[in-house]
Amino acid sequence: MTVDSGATLRILERADKEILKLSRADKGAVYEFQHKFRRNPNHPGLHLKQLKGDTRLWSARVTQDYRALLLSIQDQDFLLVSVRHRKNAYDDLERYTYRINGVTGGIEVIDLAAIGDSILGRVAGDGAEPEQAADAAPPLFAHVTDEQFEELGVAPALFPAIAKVTTEEELLELADCVPQLTADVLLALYDGKTFDEVMEQITAPVAVGNPVDTEDYAAAVVRPATQVTTDDAALQAVLAESFARWQVYLHPTQRTLVEKNYNGPARVSGGPGTGKTIVALHRVKHLAEQLPEGRDKPILLTTFNRNLAADLRTRLLALGGEQLARRVDIVNIDKLASRVVAEGNDDTKRRIVGNDRALEEWRSLLLELDDQRFPPEFLAAEWAQVILGQALTSRTEYFRARRTGRGRSLKRDERDHIWQLVERFTQRLDEQGMWTMRQVAAAAARRELDRAARVEHAAANGENSLSTPEYRYRHIVVDEAQDLSAAHWTMLRAMVAKGPNDIFITGDPHQRLYDNYVTLSSLGINIRGRSAKLTLSYRTTRQILRWSMGMLTGETYDDLDGGEDDLTGYRSLLNGRDPVAHGLSTWAEERRWVAQQIKQWQDDDAGSIAIAVPTRQMADEMIRDLTDAGIDAVQVGPDGPARGDGFHVGTMHRFKGLEYQRMILSGVADGILPRQAIRHFQDSDPKRYQQERARERSLLFVAATRARDELVVTWHGKASEFLNQEGD
């Protein structure tokens, strides 16, 4: 093949993994190499040459020590499949096999040597196979035939190696170096799924459907199953070694969810690090690409927290640029509700107060009335979660309302009494010029319901003028859906017409940090038959993941639609160190210990280490002591870290959506997690007690899974019961 000038160079996802393991200098050299190669692959410094024994394999020089292994697709079109040290680049050519997958139509490159010498030696038949010990474990996949594996999309070259796998550890090592579809198939089978279930859930979504020409590499390289990046900006995102790399890559199963045409609302769930947010962002991009050009913002992208909304904007800009961002309204849900209410111009002078102040007002009201029938905490929750949550405006509506997650049932006369108290309470707030964000959300929901009714009336009567109301959005995408209240969902449902691709939802009930419990179908959002789950974590090591999931043992979590959700099959292919747990005598000693640990990590990259604590006061004290110790402590506030560099410190709530190379969870002590204050619910309101415990487990779970590589957990006095372990 003759290469004249200029070339297409695509980077295979597996090569990206190799690049990330290089030093910073060598990563930069890879970037310079690919840029230079695209301009002129015949540049003398690249030494591009075809390798002996294979017409498609070529090599090129990256640095003095590293070589690029390239697969020729067609003239002037190459696929970078590996970056190897020069000592191994040519001697190990026999280790690679490549093919076009007959199921997905994508290109797969398999590194046989990386499967593991112990397995490969037996496969290759290097001498006599050692006798199997009498008590050796049986192969994990003896029940699956080669024909079934091939139907599921597994490369025949891997059959002998798969047949030798007998332990979970061997399986995880194998899954780390085989094509992604093969890894997904093996892990799903290991989790207990049947052949038919794996075919339906894993293979079918990525199958091309039509017969695949296994010799047509030009067609194969552009299929979604061939995970590649093709431009300098994309590779720069990879080299940034941050979550931005997942804005470049979508696993084929994720791409299927992103590009699917749904007949109505759809939901994608999954544990931390499975790519839910990236799926949401790519979904926004896909929807925007289907719309006619214009200057309006027909797509809403919303989430609960302000810092998450700001992060979504940054990521969307990185993914699609300003042109995409201009078509999308990116706003956190409470700001959206406030904007809707402000349009009425009649509630803008009220002062918004927090839930703590609202509870104080409930206590004062009951004291004045000498009413002891219900505790103030119960009434505050009933008002916020049921009455405001469902935007109820009359006693009749309250009598009919479902009370999802409230536990204690109420008789008709009890509901009547509560409604009278609520009327007195809201009047009390009105007289003081106060209201809560729950009230704002409920008011916004009512306004949007009125607007939707006007839209439907106009459509039914054929009205069409400049004053005719319209739905606010064509599409709505919601991230971190588990934290939205029923009033939020009522508002969102009224903002978009019911129909194909109207609402797309991502979230994880195990990460719920607020007391919002909803059944989406009861609010007009029917996701039945349009739900999917992501189970592979791209961020957290399996050691941290196993430890974090252990904290959730014994709790149940709803699926936002009346059922239960679990993390069955949730896994990671990343390997790392076991979390470290350390107890001290006092909170002051704990802070000093953390400062010493931070100083040992001082040479690490700025912004790659964080300390999370349960309360705001503890965060302030930790920042003060770290600063006194000469450590650059940076506060994480409602809008995220004050700066990108330094060592980030904040409450566990503030770390939702963030990630760090190393995390310290400090103050994880008895009476703090779970809080001492919730124990009085144990007898008076067992359902509330269970919910509060589950939320605090979720808080610890969220904080722990922000760590990519290392996790350290400390406490003073007695460790939290959630840890279920002793100090070292």
N, C-alpha and C positions, 0 to 999 in steps of 0.2 A: 504494500500500500504506500502511496506517495502522499505526503502531507506538504502542501505548498506554503500557505500562510494563514494564520488565524485558525482557531479550532474551538469546538464546544467541549468543555470539561465539566462533567457532572461528578459529584462526590457522593459515593454510596454511604448509607447510614452507618454501616459497620466500620468504614474507614474513619468516619467521624469519631467513633469511640476510641480508635487507636490514636487519633490526633490529640484528643483531650488528655491522654496519658503522657504526652511529650512535655518537655520543658517549655517555658514561655518563649525562649529564643527560638526553639525549633518549631513551635506553633506559628510564630511570626514568619519563619522561613517557608512553612507550608502555604501561608497566605500569599507571600511573594511569588512562590512557585506557580500557584494556580493562576495568578494574575498574569504572570509572564507567559505561561503556557497558552492561555487563551489568545494573547496577542500574537505570539509566534512560537509554535511548538518546535520549530527547527532552530531556535536560538542555540548557538553552540554550547552555552553553559548548561543546557538541559540534558544533552546526550540522549535524546529519544532514540530507542532502538527496539526492534522486534526480538522477542525471545525465541530461542530454539525450541522446537518441538510443539509449538502452538501458534497458529496463525493469528489468534486474537489477542494474545498477551504481549504487552509492551512494557518497557521500563523507562523511567526518566529520573534525572538527578534532582533531588530537593536540596540537599546540602552535601558536604563532603562525606558525612556519615549516613545519610538517609536517602532511600530510593523510593520512588512511587511506582506501584504496580498498577498498570492500566489495562482495561479491557476495551478493545476496539469495537465500537458499535457499527460504524460505517465510516466512509471517508470524512476526516476532520471532526469526528465525533467520538469522544473517549469517556470512559467511566473509571474514576479513581476508586479502586477496590481495596487498596492497602498501602500503608506507609511503613516500610520495614528498614531495619538497620542494614547497611550494605553487606555485612557479613552473612546475613541470612536471606537477603533479597533474592538471590539467584539459586543458592543451594537448596532452598526449601520450595522450589516451584511445584514439586510433586505433592506438596501439602494442600494445594488449592484445587478445588473442583468448582465449576460454575455451570449453571443451566438456567433455562427458562421454566419456571414452575407451570406445569400443565393445568393447574387449577386457578391460580391467581393471575397468570400471564406475566408475572414480574421476574426480574433477574435475581437469582440467588447465588452468592459466592460463599462456599463453605470451606473453612479452614480446618482440615482434618486433624492437623497436629494440635490445634487448640482444644480439641475434644478431650484431650488428656492422654498422657502416655500410657497409663495403666489400662485404659479402655482400648486405645488405638493399637497397643501391642498385641492384644488378644485378637482384635479385628484383623490386623495385618497378617496374623499367623506367623509371627517371628519366632520360630521354634515351636516347641510343644506347648499347648495351652495348659497352664497350671491346673491341677485337680481342684475341684471345688470342695471346700470343707463341708463336712457332713452337716454342720449347723448353719451353713451360709444361708442368707436370706434369698428367697426366690426372686427372679426378675420382676420388676414392677409392672411390666407391660406384656407379660406372657399371654394375657387374655386378648390381646389385639393382634390381628394378622397383618402381614406385610401389605396385603391388598387393601385392608382398611386404612392403614397409614397412608398409602398412596392416594386413596380417595380423599383423605383429609388434607392432602397437599404436602406431605412429608417427603423429602428427597430420598430415593432408594439408597443413596450412598451412606445414609445415616442409619439404615435398618440394623446392621450388625452392632453398632455402638449402642443403640437404644436397647437392644436385646440383652446387653450386659449390665444395665443399670439396675441396682438392687436396693439402693438407699435414697432417702430424700436429699442428702448432701450431694451424692453423685448426680442426681437429677438436676439440682440447682446449678451445679458446675457445668453440666452439659447444656442446660437452657441458656446459660450466659454466652455461649459461643456458637449456637446454631441460628439459622434464620428465624425471624420473629414469629412467623406463623407456626413453625415447628415447635418453638418454645411454648406458645399459647396452647397448642394441641396437647402437648405432653403434660403441661401443668393442669389443664382442665380434666384430662383423663385421670391424673393422679388425685385430683380433688373429688373423684367419684362420679363424674359425669359419664353418661353412656356414649357409645359411638354416635347414636342419632342426635343426642343433645349437643355434642361437640360439633357435629356437622352443621346443625342448625344455628348454634350460637357463635362459633368461631370461624368455621370454614366458609359456609354459605355467604355471609356478609361480604367477604372479600373475593369470592369467585367471580370471574368475568362472565360466565354464562355461556359465551360462544366458544366453539372449538379454538384451541390455542395453537398457533404455529410456533413450535418450540425452536425454530431456527431463525425467526424474525426478531432480531435483537433491536432493530430500530423501533418496532412497535412496542416491544417489551419495556424499553427504557423510559417511555413516557407514561406507562401505566402507573396508577397509584401504588400498586404493590412494590414497585421499585422505588424505595425511599431514597431520594436524591435531593441535592440542592445544586443550583446551576449558576449562581452569580456571586460576585465578590461580597455584596452586602450580606447575603445569606451565610456565607462562610465566616464573615466577621462575627456574626451572631453566634455561630458555633464556637469560635475561638474565644469569645467573651466568657465562656465556661460558666454561664448562668442560665436561669430559667428561660432566657430569650431563645436558647437553642430549640426549645419545644414550640416556639412560634414559627420555626422553620419546618419542623418535622411533624407530621401527623401519622400515627400508626394507621394502616389500612382500615382496621375496624373503626377507628375514630373518624377517619375521612368518610366512611360510609354513613355514620351518624350525622356528620356535618352536612353532607350533600343530599341526604334523603328528603323526599317530598312527603310530608306528613299530612294526614287528613284533618288534623286538629292539634291541640296542645301535645307536646312531647316532653319527656323528661330523661335526663342522663344522670345517674348517681354513681358514686364511687368514693373510695377512701382518699386520704390526703396524698397528693403527688401523682394521682392517676391521670391528670391532664384535663379535668373538667373545665377549668377556666379557659384553657387553650381551645378546647372544643367549642365553648361559648363564643370566643373571639372569632374563630374561623367560621362559625355559623353566621355571625354578623356579617362577615366579609362575603360569604356565599350569598346571603339574602340580598345584600347591597348590589352584588353583581347581576342579580336578576331584575333589578328595578330599572325603569327608564331614567335617563339623566334628569337632574333637577337640582334646585337649591334648597329644597325642604329637607326635613329630618324625619323620614318615615319609619325609622327603626329606633326603638328604645332599648338601651342596654343599661340595666340597673342592678344594684346589689344593696346590701344593708348598710355597711360601714362607709364613712367618708373616705378613709384611706384606701379601701378596696376600689372605690369608684375612681379615685385618682390614678391608682395603679392600672385599672382597666383602660383608662384613656392613654396612658403611656404605652401600654402594650399594643393597643389598637393602632396607634400611630406608627409603631415599629413594624407592625404587620402589614398595614395597607396604606400608610402615609396620610397626609392631610386631606387628600381627595376623598378617602373613605371616611375619615373622622367627621368631615363636614356633613355627611348624610346620616349621622348617628347621634342621637341625644343620649349622652352618657351622664348619668346623675344618680346619686344614692337615693333610696326610696323615700326617706323622710324629707329630703329637699324637694323631691318631686311632689310629695303631698303638700308641702308648704306652698309651693308655687301654684298649685291648683286652688288652694284656699285663698291665696292672695288675690286671685282674679276676682273674687267676690267683693273685695274691698270693705268687708264689714267685720273682720276678725283680726285684722293686722295689728291692732293696738294691744292685744292681750299679751301677757308675759308667759312664756313657756317655762314650766317647772318640771323637775324630774320626778321619778317614781317615789323617791324617798320623801319628798315634800308632800306628794299626794297622799302617801300613807299617814303622814303626820296629820293631815287634814281629816282623814277618815277617823283617826283616833279621837281628835278633838270633837268631831260631830257626834260620835257615839257617846262620848263622855257627857256632852251637853244634853243629849236625849236620854241618857241613862239607859241605853239600849245594849244589852249583853247577849242578844240572841245569836249573833254571828261575830266571830273575831274580826278585827279590822283588816288583818292580812287576807282573810278569805274574801271579804267584800271588795277589797282593792283588786284582787286577782279576778274575781267574777266580773266586776265592772270593766276592767281592762281587756280581759281575754275573750269574754263572751259578748257583753253588750257593745263595747266599743269595737271589739274585734270583728263582729259581724255587722257593724253599723246599724244596730237595732234602734228604732225610733219610737216604739210604742210598747206598752205592756203586753199587748196581744202577740207582737212579734217575739218578745222575750219568752212568753209561755210556750211558743212553738220551737224555739231555738234549740239546736243541738249543742251540747256542752262538752265537746271533744277534749279529753285530757283533764277534765276537772275532777273526776273520781267520785266525789260525794254527790249522790242524787238529791234532787229537791222536789218537794211536793208543791202543789199549786199555790197553797197559802204562803209557803216560804218564798216562792218566786214573787208573789204579790208584795210581800213585805220588803224584799230586796229591791224591787223596782221603786217603791216609795222612798227608800233610803237613797237610792241612786239619784232620784229627782232632787231630793234635798241637798245631796252632795254636789251635784253639778251646779245647782243654784248658788251654793256657797262659793264655788270656784268663780262663777260669773261675777258675783258681787265683789270679789277681790281682784278681778281682772286677770285671772290666771287660767291656764289650761295646759294639758300635757300633750306630748307628741302622739300619744294614743288617740286623744281627742282630735288632733289635727288630721291624723290618718282617717279616722271615721268620718270627719267632715268632708275630706277630699273624696272618700268613697261615695258619699251621698251625692256630691256634686257631679261626679262622673256617671253615676247611675242615672241622674236626671238628664245629663247630656246625651247618654246613650239612648234613653227613651225618646228624646227629641229627634235624634238621628233616625231611629226606626220609624217614628211617626212620619217624618218627612219622606222617607223612602216608600212607605206604604201608600202615601198620598201623591206620589210623583212630584214632590216639590223640588225645585232645582234653581236656586238663585244664589247670589253672593252671600246672603245671610243664612243660607241653609247650613245647619251644623254638620260636622263630619267627625268621624272617629279620629282621635289624636294620632294614632299610629297604624301602619300597615303590619308591622311585626314587632313583637316584644321578646327580648332575650333576658333571662333572669339568672344571675350567678349567686351562689351561696343562698339558695332558695329556702333552706331550713330555718333561716332567721327572720323571715317575713311573717307578719301577723295576718290574721284573716281579713282585717280591714285593708291592708296593703293588697292582698289578692283580689278583694272585691273591687278596689279601685283599678287594678291592672286589667281585670276581666272586662271592665266597662270601657277601657281605653282603646280596645281593638275589636274589630268585627270578628265574630265567630266564623272560622273557616280554615282552609289549608294553611299550615305554617304560621298560625296566629301567635302562639306562645311557645317558646323553647326554654326549658328549665334545667339548670344544673345545680346539684347540691349533695350534701351528705348529712343525714340526720344525726350521725355520730359526732358531728362537729357543731351541734346546736348550742349556742351560748346564751340564748335568751328564751324566756318562757312563752314561746309562741307555738301552739299546737293546732294544726289545721287538718281538715280533710278536704283536699282540693276538689273532689267531685261534688261536694255539697256547696261549693262556691262557684259552680259552673265551669270548672276546669277539669275536663275528663281526659285523663292520661292513660286509661286502661287500654292495653294493647299497643301503647306507644311509649314504652319505658325500656331503658337499656342500662346496663351496669358496667363500669370500668373497674378492672380488678388488678391491673399491673401498675405498681408505683414506680415512677421514673426518678424519684427524688431521694427517698429514704432507704438506708441499708436494711437488709432483712433482720439484722440484729436489733436495730432500733425499732423496726416495725413490730417484731415479735414482742418486744418489751412493752411497747405502747398499747398494742392490742390486748395484752394481758390485763391492763388496767380497766378494761371495759367488761371484764368477766362478771357475770351475774346481773347485768343491766339489760333491759330491753329497749329498743328504739323503734319508733314508728316510721313508716315510709311515706308520710305526708298524705296518704290516701286510705287510711283505715286499716292498713296491715302492718306487719313488722318487717324491719330491715336488719340485715346482719352483714358481716364482712367475710362471709364464706368465700374462699377462693382468692381473697385479697393477698397479694404477694409482691415481693421485690426480687430482682435478679442481682441487686448490688450487694457486695460483700464489704464488711467493715468490722469495727471493734464493738465489743459488747458495751452497753451503757455502764457508766460508773456511778455508784450510789455512795454518798458519804454523809454521816451524821455528826453534828457538833453539839456542844452543850447549850450555847446561847445564840441569839440572833446576831449579836455583835461579833462573836467568834465566827459565825457563818459568813458574815460580810468580809471579815479579814481573810478567811480561807479563799473566798472567791477572788479577792484582789490578788492573792499570791498565784492562784491558778491563771488568772488573766496575764500576769507578768510573764509566766512561762510561755504564753502564746503571743507575746508582743510582736514577734517577727511575722505573724500571719498577715494576710491581706486585710487592708482596712475595710470595715463593714462586713467582715465574714464571720464575726463572733457576736453573740447576743446573750443577755441575761434577762430571763423572764421571772417575775415574782407575782404572787397572788393579788396584792393590793397596791393602791397608789401611794400610800404612806411608805410601804416597804420599798417601792421604786425610788422615791425621793431619798430615803436613807441610804440605799445602795449607791445611787449616783453621788451623793455627798461623800461617802467613804471612799469610793473609787477615785473621785477627783482629788481628795486629800492625799491619796496614795500615788498621785501623779499619772493616773490613767485617764485617757480621753473618753469620758463617758458621755454618750449622746442619748437624749431622751427620745423615746418613741411615743408620739402623741396621737390624737384622733386622726391626723392627716398623715401618719407615718413617721419615720425617723426625721429628726430635725436636720440631719446631714447624712450623706451616704457613707462617710468614713467614720472612724472611731469605733467604740464598742457600744453597741446599742442596748439600752436598758428600758424596760417598760413592764406594764402589767401584762399578764398572759392574754387578756382580751385584745391587746393592741397588736399582737403578733399574727393575727388571723390574716392569711394571704401572703405572709412573708416567708423567707427561707434563709438559712445560714449554714455555713460549713460546720460550725460548732455552736451548740446551745448549752447554756447552764440554766437549769430550772432550780431556783433557790427559794427557800421558805416553804418547802413542801412538808409541812408539819401538821401533826394532829391538832385539831381545833382551828386550823387555818384552811386546810383542804381535807375534808369538807369543813365549811364554816361552823363554828359552835352554834351560831344563831339558828340554824335549820333544825337542830335536834328537838326543839319543842314541838315540831310538826309530827314527830314520830308517833305520838299517841293521838294528838288532836286531829291530824289530817294526814294519814298514812300515804295517800296518793300524792299529795304535795311533797311530802318528805322524799318519796321515791323519785319524783321529777327533779327536785333540787339536787339530790345526790347524782343523778344521771347527768345533769348539766355540769356539775363540778368535775365529774370524771371526764366529760367531754372537753372541758377547759384544759385539763392536764394533758389529755390526748392530743388536742390541737397544738399546744405548746411543744410537746415532745416531738411531734412529727414535723416541726419546722426545721429540725436538724437533718443535714444531708449525710454527714460523715461521723460526727461524734456527739454524744449526749452525756452530760454530767448532771446528776440530781443531788441536791443537798437539802438538809433540814436541820433544825435545832430541837433539842428535847426529844420528844417521841415522833417517829416518822408517821406520815399520813397513812391511814389504813388502806388507801388506794395502792400504796407501794407494796405492801405485804412482804417486806424484806427488812433485814437488819443492816446497819451501817457496816462499813468495812473496818 
